[in-house]
Amino acid sequence: MARSARIVAGLLAALVLGCSVEVPEGRFACATSADCPSGMECRPSAGGARRCFLPGGTALDAGPLDAARLDAARSDAGVVVPVDAGPPPCDSAEGVDESVGAFVREGGMGDGTSPSSPLGSLAAAIPLARTGRTHVYVATGTYTDVLDVTSPPAGLVIDGGWRASGGVWTRDCDVGREATLIAPPAPIAMRITDALLGIELRHLTIETSPPGAAGGSRVALVVQGTDSAVTLVDVHLHARGGEQGAAAGPAAPAPAPACDGTSSCSTGADGSGAGAGADAAPADAFDAAGYTPVDGGRGTPGQPGYNGMLGEMGHTAATGCCDLCNGGGGCSTTCTGTAFVPTGRCGCAGQPGGAGEPGRGGGASVGLLVVGAAATVSARWSTIESEAGGAGSAGGMPADPSTPTDGVAGSADCCTSCRVASACPACSCFRETCTTYSSRPGSRGGAAGASGSGGGGAGGPSYSVVTVGASFVADSATTSMLLHGAGGAGGGASNAGASGTVLRL
């Protein structure tokens, strides 16, 4: 869904929840008015950048609640204030404090200890912050560091939105947080662990990577650890959509029918069929590692058929047959043997093909995931945004059963005229005037029952915020906007992923 549609959904939700709000003006960048929420227009701001504004400052008519965008049953209306109140107060005269500052600028090659010698990496600034330079100043630009901050030092602030020109750093009040982008090539853009002494993020956009592995989830920020405390001030967390579940694998081919034709013969009845695997039920499978997609069930294999019935019993067909090459190494022309016709063999049963493999679950899209007893994230003037969950894939089809075999008749030859072609012991005995006697064949084996198809994987969820034994607080005086996409379509008939603003587990 387009960004403007998600903004409108947040505004609609606010009015339905009874919030008295003004439409935020000048907050969202745009190229044309089509990029703005309905009723707003795109025009230059005081700093020259194009922004969305309301003509005359009138309020936007909310209209009916878009239920597909806001799942009220999974939202905590007591904390959710899904409206962006506009940018926080900004002082263009604000300066940096070199005595406690660690400086980072895109392309920087310095040691980070002064504005004129910035680091080029955010990750490299964290060790520097542990030396007492706990205010990390980040110039506008794009940073692809995989940022994992564990046990941050007391008073750590990661502060974006600075315009760096040589050794002069000034607060950029026009472009703001959108111009300082943390976007690593990873499904989790940033992780903060065991922030017992607290950490503050300011004036930043933190965004997940582009699409990746099948079934992959996207989380903009993970906060984990007992008593962790994180504050967001003018931060935009943006999780891209979850990935579709991988296609179900192929079912194993059926083995060929095999029996000895005599000792395992039966009724020749068909085997019974089997049921399909269950579609996965959507589940809120969140932990500190992220989200675990929910796969469907494997189909049940069908039953093999029964081998056919045994044929007519063996019998003696005739006497007076030539006993051609006797055990003494000679050849006989005397008709002294007997033709014994063996029992007809039964046909072998068909075997079932492999059951259908399970459909795979889609990945989640979550703006903020907080895990840990008494862990708390508070937000002011921030936007926390998720896109759609990934679709679950359909369950796989079973393999075809193998074809049963027909019964086979027993047979024997009786030859009544024989001759010797050469002298013994290197003799060649030839049979002439021969008759073939047969018994009745056994019956055909039974067909195998069809195996079941696999169940569909569950669609991935989409939440602005998920807390597991933790809490999220949105400061009502400096409201934050929480936006979410739709849950991913299910691989079955009715197992789409859930969606909402705040999910508490």
C-alpha positions as CSV (number, residue, x, y, z in Angstrom):
1,M,0.0,0.0,0.0
2,A,1.2,3.5,-0.9
3,R,2.7,5.6,1.9
4,S,0.0,8.2,1.6
5,A,-2.7,5.5,2.1
6,R,-1.0,4.4,5.3
7,I,-0.9,8.0,6.5
8,V,-4.6,8.4,5.8
9,A,-5.4,5.1,7.6
10,G,-3.6,6.4,10.7
11,L,-5.6,9.6,10.6
12,L,-8.9,7.7,10.2
13,A,-8.0,5.5,13.1
14,A,-7.4,8.6,15.3
15,L,-10.8,10.0,14.7
16,V,-12.5,6.7,15.2
17,L,-10.7,6.3,18.5
18,G,-12.0,9.7,19.6
19,C,-8.8,11.7,19.3
20,S,-9.2,15.4,18.5
21,V,-6.4,16.1,16.1
22,E,-5.2,18.5,13.5
23,V,-3.8,17.1,10.3
24,P,0.0,17.3,10.4
25,E,1.3,19.9,8.0
26,G,4.7,20.1,6.5
27,R,5.7,16.7,7.9
28,F,5.8,14.6,4.8
29,A,8.0,15.0,1.8
30,C,6.3,15.0,-1.6
31,A,6.9,15.6,-5.3
32,T,3.3,16.2,-6.3
33,S,0.0,16.4,-4.4
34,A,-0.6,12.8,-5.4
35,D,2.0,11.8,-2.8
36,C,0.0,13.5,0.0
37,P,-3.0,12.3,2.1
38,S,-6.4,13.2,0.6
39,G,-7.2,16.8,1.0
40,M,-3.6,18.0,1.3
41,E,-1.5,19.6,-1.4
42,C,2.3,19.6,-2.1
43,R,4.1,22.9,-2.0
44,P,7.5,24.3,-1.0
45,S,8.2,24.6,2.7
46,A,10.0,27.5,4.4
47,G,13.3,25.7,3.8
48,G,12.6,25.1,0.1
49,A,11.8,21.3,0.3
50,R,8.4,20.3,-1.0
51,R,6.0,19.2,1.8
52,C,2.3,18.3,2.3
53,F,0.1,21.1,3.5
54,L,-3.7,21.6,4.1
55,P,-5.3,24.5,2.2
56,G,-6.3,26.9,4.9
57,G,-5.4,24.5,7.7
58,T,-8.8,22.9,7.8
59,A,-9.3,19.4,9.3
60,L,-9.5,16.4,7.1
61,D,-12.9,14.6,6.9
62,A,-12.0,11.2,8.2
63,G,-15.0,9.2,6.8
64,P,-15.6,5.6,7.8
65,L,-12.9,3.4,9.5
66,D,-10.9,1.3,7.1
67,A,-11.2,-2.0,8.9
68,A,-8.7,-3.6,6.6
69,R,-6.0,-1.2,7.8
70,L,-6.7,-1.1,11.5
71,D,-7.6,-4.4,13.3
72,A,-9.3,-2.9,16.4
73,A,-9.5,-6.3,18.1
74,R,-5.7,-6.4,18.2
75,S,-5.0,-2.8,18.9
76,D,-4.6,-1.3,22.4
77,A,-6.6,1.9,22.0
78,G,-5.3,3.0,25.4
79,V,-1.8,3.7,24.1
80,V,-2.2,4.0,20.4
81,V,-2.4,7.5,19.2
82,P,-1.9,6.9,15.5
83,V,-1.4,10.5,14.4
84,D,1.8,12.3,13.7
85,A,1.7,15.7,15.5
86,G,4.3,17.1,13.2
87,P,8.0,17.7,13.6
88,P,9.4,18.3,17.1
89,P,10.7,21.7,18.1
90,C,13.9,22.3,16.2
91,D,16.5,24.9,16.9
92,S,18.6,25.7,13.9
93,A,21.2,27.3,16.2
94,E,21.8,24.1,18.1
95,G,25.4,23.1,18.2
96,V,27.4,20.0,19.0
97,D,29.4,19.4,22.1
98,E,32.8,18.2,21.0
99,S,33.9,17.2,24.5
100,V,31.4,14.3,24.6
101,G,30.8,13.9,20.9
102,A,31.6,11.0,18.5
103,F,31.1,12.2,14.9
104,V,29.9,10.1,12.0
105,R,29.5,11.2,8.4
106,E,28.9,9.2,5.3
107,G,32.3,8.7,3.6
108,G,34.2,9.9,6.7
109,M,37.7,8.6,7.2
110,G,38.7,10.2,10.6
111,D,38.8,9.0,14.1
112,G,35.4,10.4,15.1
113,T,36.7,12.6,17.9
114,S,36.0,16.0,16.3
115,P,33.6,17.4,13.7
116,S,36.4,17.8,11.2
117,S,37.5,14.2,11.6
118,P,34.3,12.1,11.4
119,L,34.1,8.3,11.2
120,G,32.5,6.8,8.2
121,S,30.7,4.0,10.2
122,L,28.0,4.1,12.8
123,A,29.2,0.7,14.1
124,A,32.6,2.1,14.7
125,A,31.1,4.9,16.8
126,I,29.8,2.6,19.5
127,P,33.3,1.5,20.8
128,L,34.2,5.2,20.8
129,A,31.1,6.0,22.8
130,R,32.3,3.6,25.5
131,T,35.3,5.9,26.1
132,G,33.0,8.7,27.3
133,R,32.0,10.2,23.9
134,T,28.4,9.1,24.5
135,H,26.7,11.6,22.1
136,V,27.0,10.2,18.6
137,Y,26.3,13.0,16.1
138,V,25.3,11.5,12.7
139,A,25.3,13.7,9.6
140,T,22.7,13.4,6.9
141,G,23.4,10.5,4.6
142,T,22.7,6.7,4.2
143,Y,24.4,4.2,6.5
144,T,24.4,0.5,5.8
145,D,26.0,-0.6,9.0
146,V,24.5,-3.7,10.6
147,L,24.0,-2.0,14.0
148,D,23.9,-4.3,17.1
149,V,24.3,-2.3,20.3
150,T,24.8,-4.4,23.4
151,S,25.0,-3.0,26.9
152,P,25.2,0.6,25.8
153,P,27.0,3.0,28.1
154,A,25.0,5.3,30.3
155,G,23.7,8.4,28.5
156,L,24.3,7.1,25.0
157,V,22.5,9.2,22.3
158,I,22.5,8.4,18.6
159,D,21.5,11.7,17.1
160,G,20.9,12.2,13.3
161,G,19.8,15.2,11.3
162,W,23.0,17.2,11.2
163,R,24.3,19.0,8.2
164,A,28.1,18.7,8.0
165,S,30.2,21.1,6.0
166,G,33.8,20.6,6.7
167,G,34.3,21.0,10.4
168,V,31.0,22.9,10.9
169,W,28.0,20.9,12.0
170,T,24.5,22.5,12.2
171,R,21.1,21.2,12.9
172,D,19.1,20.5,9.7
173,C,15.6,21.6,10.6
174,D,14.2,21.4,7.1
175,V,14.9,17.8,5.9
176,G,14.9,16.3,9.4
177,R,15.0,12.6,10.2
178,E,14.3,11.4,6.7
179,A,17.8,12.6,5.6
180,T,19.6,10.4,8.1
181,L,18.9,6.9,7.0
182,I,20.1,3.7,8.6
183,A,19.4,0.9,6.1
184,P,21.7,-2.1,6.4
185,P,21.4,-5.2,4.1
186,A,19.8,-7.2,6.8
187,P,16.2,-8.3,7.8
188,I,16.6,-6.6,11.2
189,A,17.9,-3.0,10.7
190,M,19.0,-2.4,14.3
191,R,19.1,-4.4,17.5
192,I,19.6,-3.0,21.0
193,T,20.4,-5.6,23.8
194,D,20.5,-5.1,27.5
195,A,20.1,-1.3,27.6
196,L,19.9,-1.2,31.4
197,L,21.3,2.3,31.5
198,G,19.1,3.5,28.7
199,I,19.7,4.7,25.2
200,E,18.1,7.5,23.1
201,L,17.7,7.6,19.3
202,R,17.0,11.0,17.8
203,H,16.1,12.3,14.3
204,L,16.7,9.1,12.4
205,T,15.0,6.9,9.9
206,I,15.7,3.2,10.5
207,E,14.7,1.0,7.6
208,T,15.0,-2.7,6.8
209,S,16.6,-4.1,3.7
210,P,15.0,-4.8,0.4
211,P,13.3,-8.2,-0.2
212,G,15.4,-11.3,0.5
213,A,15.0,-15.0,1.4
214,A,11.6,-16.8,1.0
215,G,9.6,-16.6,4.2
216,G,11.9,-13.9,5.6
217,S,10.6,-11.4,8.1
218,R,11.5,-7.7,8.4
219,V,11.8,-5.8,11.7
220,A,13.1,-2.2,11.8
221,L,14.2,-2.2,15.5
222,V,14.5,-5.1,18.0
223,V,14.9,-4.1,21.7
224,Q,15.6,-7.1,24.0
225,G,16.8,-7.8,27.5
226,T,15.3,-7.4,31.0
227,D,14.9,-3.8,32.1
228,S,16.1,-2.4,28.7
229,A,15.1,1.2,28.2
230,V,15.0,2.9,24.8
231,T,13.6,6.4,23.9
232,L,12.7,7.4,20.4
233,V,12.5,11.1,19.6
234,D,11.6,12.0,16.0
235,V,12.4,8.6,14.7
236,H,10.9,6.8,11.7
237,L,11.0,3.0,12.0
238,H,10.1,1.4,8.7
239,A,9.9,-2.3,8.1
240,R,9.5,-3.5,4.6
241,G,7.0,-6.3,3.8
242,G,7.5,-9.8,4.9
243,E,8.5,-12.4,2.2
244,Q,6.3,-15.0,0.7
245,G,6.8,-18.5,2.0
246,A,8.8,-20.8,-0.2
247,A,6.9,-23.1,-2.5
248,A,6.2,-26.6,-1.1
249,G,8.7,-29.2,-2.2
250,P,7.8,-32.1,-4.6
251,A,6.3,-35.2,-3.2
252,A,8.3,-38.4,-3.3
253,P,7.5,-40.6,-6.3
254,A,5.7,-43.9,-5.7
255,P,7.9,-47.1,-5.6
256,A,7.3,-49.7,-8.3
257,P,5.0,-52.6,-7.3
258,A,7.0,-55.5,-6.0
259,C,5.9,-58.9,-4.7
260,D,7.0,-62.6,-5.2
261,G,3.6,-63.5,-6.7
262,T,3.0,-66.5,-4.5
263,S,3.4,-65.9,-0.7
264,S,1.8,-62.5,-0.4
265,C,-1.3,-62.8,-2.6
266,S,-4.5,-61.4,-1.3
267,T,-7.9,-60.1,-2.4
268,G,-6.7,-57.6,-5.0
269,A,-8.7,-54.9,-3.2
270,D,-7.8,-51.2,-3.6
271,G,-6.1,-49.3,-0.8
272,S,-7.9,-46.4,1.0
273,G,-7.2,-42.8,0.3
274,A,-5.9,-40.2,2.8
275,G,-6.7,-36.7,4.0
276,A,-5.0,-33.5,3.2
277,G,-2.6,-31.9,5.7
278,A,-4.1,-29.1,7.9
279,D,-3.7,-25.5,6.9
280,A,-1.5,-23.7,9.4
281,A,-3.3,-21.6,11.9
282,P,-1.8,-18.1,12.1
283,A,0.3,-17.7,15.3
284,D,2.1,-14.9,17.0
285,A,5.4,-16.7,17.0
286,F,7.6,-13.8,18.2
287,D,10.8,-13.9,20.3
288,A,14.1,-12.0,20.4
289,A,15.2,-13.6,17.1
290,G,12.2,-12.2,15.3
291,Y,9.3,-14.2,13.9
292,T,9.0,-17.9,13.1
293,P,6.8,-18.5,10.0
294,V,4.1,-21.1,10.5
295,D,4.1,-23.9,8.0
296,G,1.1,-26.1,7.0
297,G,0.8,-29.8,7.7
298,R,2.1,-32.6,5.5
299,G,-0.5,-34.7,3.8
300,T,-1.2,-38.2,4.9
301,P,0.1,-41.0,2.6
302,G,-2.5,-43.2,1.0
303,Q,-2.6,-47.0,1.7
304,P,-1.2,-49.4,-0.8
305,G,-3.5,-51.8,-2.6
306,Y,-3.6,-55.5,-1.9
307,N,-1.8,-58.0,-4.1
308,G,-4.1,-60.0,-6.4
309,M,-5.4,-63.5,-5.8
310,L,-3.3,-66.5,-6.5
311,G,-3.9,-68.2,-9.8
312,E,-4.8,-71.9,-10.5
313,M,-2.7,-74.4,-8.6
314,G,0.1,-76.2,-10.3
315,H,-0.6,-79.5,-12.0
316,T,1.0,-82.2,-14.2
317,A,0.1,-81.4,-17.8
318,A,1.4,-84.5,-19.6
319,T,3.8,-87.4,-19.5
320,G,6.1,-88.8,-22.1
321,C,8.1,-85.6,-22.5
322,C,11.7,-85.8,-23.6
323,D,14.3,-85.6,-20.8
324,L,16.8,-83.7,-22.9
325,C,20.1,-83.2,-21.2
326,N,20.3,-85.7,-18.4
327,G,22.4,-85.3,-15.3
328,G,25.1,-87.7,-16.6
329,G,26.2,-85.2,-19.3
330,G,24.6,-87.2,-22.1
331,C,21.7,-86.5,-24.2
332,S,18.6,-88.7,-24.3
333,T,16.2,-89.3,-27.1
334,T,13.9,-91.3,-24.8
335,C,10.7,-89.6,-23.7
336,T,10.6,-90.3,-20.0
337,G,10.0,-86.9,-18.4
338,T,6.8,-85.2,-17.0
339,A,5.7,-81.6,-17.6
340,F,4.7,-79.9,-14.3
341,V,2.8,-76.6,-14.8
342,P,3.5,-74.2,-11.8
343,T,0.8,-72.2,-10.0
344,G,-0.3,-68.9,-11.7
345,R,1.3,-65.9,-9.9
346,C,-0.8,-63.0,-8.5
347,G,-0.4,-59.4,-9.6
348,C,1.4,-56.9,-7.4
349,A,-0.5,-54.0,-5.7
350,G,0.0,-50.4,-6.7
351,Q,2.0,-48.3,-4.2
352,P,0.9,-44.8,-3.0
353,G,2.8,-41.7,-4.2
354,G,4.4,-39.5,-1.5
355,A,2.0,-37.2,0.4
356,G,2.0,-33.5,-0.4
357,E,4.6,-31.4,1.3
358,P,3.5,-28.6,3.6
359,G,3.1,-25.0,2.4
360,R,5.5,-22.6,4.0
361,G,4.5,-19.7,6.1
362,G,5.1,-16.1,5.1
363,G,7.3,-13.7,7.0
364,A,6.3,-10.9,9.3
365,S,6.6,-7.1,8.9
366,V,7.1,-5.3,12.3
367,G,8.2,-1.8,12.9
368,L,9.3,-2.3,16.5
369,L,9.8,-5.6,18.5
370,V,10.4,-5.3,22.2
371,V,11.2,-8.5,24.2
372,G,12.1,-8.8,27.8
373,A,10.7,-8.5,31.3
374,A,10.1,-4.8,32.2
375,A,11.8,-3.7,28.9
376,T,10.3,-0.3,27.8
377,V,10.4,1.7,24.6
378,S,8.9,5.2,24.7
379,A,8.2,7.3,21.6
380,R,7.8,11.0,21.0
381,W,7.1,12.6,17.6
382,S,7.8,9.3,15.9
383,T,6.4,7.1,13.2
384,I,6.5,3.3,13.5
385,E,5.5,1.6,10.3
386,S,5.1,-1.9,8.9
387,E,4.2,-3.1,5.5
388,A,2.2,-6.2,4.5
389,G,3.0,-9.6,5.9
390,G,4.3,-12.2,3.4
391,A,1.9,-14.6,1.9
392,G,1.9,-18.3,2.9
393,S,2.4,-20.7,0.1
394,A,-0.1,-23.4,-0.9
395,G,0.4,-27.0,0.2
396,G,2.1,-29.3,-2.4
397,M,0.2,-31.9,-4.4
398,P,0.8,-35.6,-3.8
399,A,2.7,-37.8,-6.3
400,D,0.7,-40.2,-8.5
401,P,0.5,-43.9,-7.2
402,S,2.2,-46.6,-9.2
403,T,0.2,-48.8,-11.5
404,P,-0.5,-52.3,-10.2
405,T,0.6,-55.3,-12.2
406,D,-1.4,-58.1,-13.8
407,G,-1.2,-61.7,-12.6
408,V,1.0,-64.2,-14.5
409,A,0.1,-67.7,-15.7
410,G,2.4,-70.7,-14.8
411,S,3.7,-72.5,-17.9
412,A,5.7,-75.6,-19.0
413,D,6.7,-77.2,-22.3
414,C,6.4,-80.8,-23.2
415,C,8.4,-82.0,-26.3
416,T,7.7,-85.4,-27.8
417,S,10.3,-85.5,-30.5
418,C,14.0,-85.0,-29.6
419,R,17.3,-85.5,-31.4
420,V,21.0,-85.4,-30.7
421,A,23.0,-83.0,-32.9
422,S,26.4,-84.1,-31.8
423,A,28.3,-86.7,-29.9
424,C,28.4,-86.5,-26.1
425,P,29.6,-85.0,-23.9
426,A,29.7,-81.9,-26.1
427,C,26.2,-82.6,-27.2
428,S,23.5,-80.3,-28.5
429,C,20.0,-81.5,-27.7
430,F,17.1,-80.1,-29.8
431,R,13.5,-80.3,-29.0
432,E,11.0,-80.7,-31.7
433,T,7.2,-81.0,-31.8
434,C,6.7,-79.1,-28.4
435,T,3.5,-78.1,-26.7
436,T,3.1,-75.4,-24.0
437,Y,0.8,-76.1,-21.1
438,S,-0.4,-73.2,-18.8
439,S,-2.2,-72.6,-15.5
440,R,-4.7,-69.8,-15.0
441,P,-3.0,-66.5,-14.0
442,G,-3.5,-64.8,-10.7
443,S,-5.6,-61.6,-10.6
444,R,-4.4,-58.0,-10.9
445,G,-3.1,-56.2,-7.9
446,G,-5.3,-53.5,-6.3
447,A,-4.8,-49.8,-6.9
448,A,-3.2,-47.7,-4.2
449,G,-5.2,-45.0,-2.4
450,A,-4.4,-41.4,-3.3
451,S,-2.2,-39.6,-0.8
452,G,-3.3,-36.2,0.7
453,S,-2.1,-32.8,-0.4
454,G,-0.1,-30.6,2.0
455,G,-1.7,-27.9,4.1
456,G,-1.2,-24.2,3.2
457,G,1.3,-22.1,5.2
458,A,-0.1,-19.2,7.2
459,G,0.3,-15.7,6.0
460,G,2.8,-13.5,7.9
461,P,1.5,-10.8,10.3
462,S,2.0,-7.1,10.1
463,Y,2.2,-5.0,13.3
464,S,3.5,-1.6,14.0
465,V,4.7,-2.7,17.5
466,V,5.0,-6.1,19.1
467,T,5.9,-6.4,22.8
468,V,6.7,-9.8,24.5
469,G,6.6,-9.3,28.3
470,A,7.6,-5.7,27.7
471,S,5.9,-2.3,27.2
472,F,5.6,0.5,24.6
473,V,4.6,4.0,25.6
474,A,3.5,6.7,23.2
475,D,3.7,10.2,24.8
476,S,0.3,11.6,24.4
477,A,1.6,15.2,24.4
478,T,3.9,14.5,21.4
479,T,1.9,12.0,19.5
480,S,3.4,9.3,17.3
481,M,1.8,7.7,14.2
482,L,1.6,3.9,14.1
483,L,0.9,2.4,10.7
484,H,0.6,-1.2,9.6
485,G,0.0,-3.1,6.4
486,A,-2.4,-6.1,5.9
487,G,-1.6,-9.6,7.1
488,G,-0.2,-11.8,4.3
489,A,-2.6,-14.0,2.4
490,G,-2.8,-17.5,3.6
491,G,-1.7,-20.5,1.5
492,G,-5.0,-22.1,2.6
493,A,-8.6,-21.1,2.5
494,S,-8.7,-18.9,5.6
495,N,-5.3,-18.5,7.3
496,A,-4.2,-15.0,6.4
497,G,-1.8,-13.3,8.8
498,A,-3.1,-11.0,11.5
499,S,-2.4,-7.3,11.5
500,G,-2.7,-4.4,13.9
501,T,-1.0,-1.5,15.6
502,V,0.2,-2.8,19.0
503,L,0.3,-6.6,19.8
504,R,1.1,-7.4,23.5
505,L,2.2,-11.0,24.2
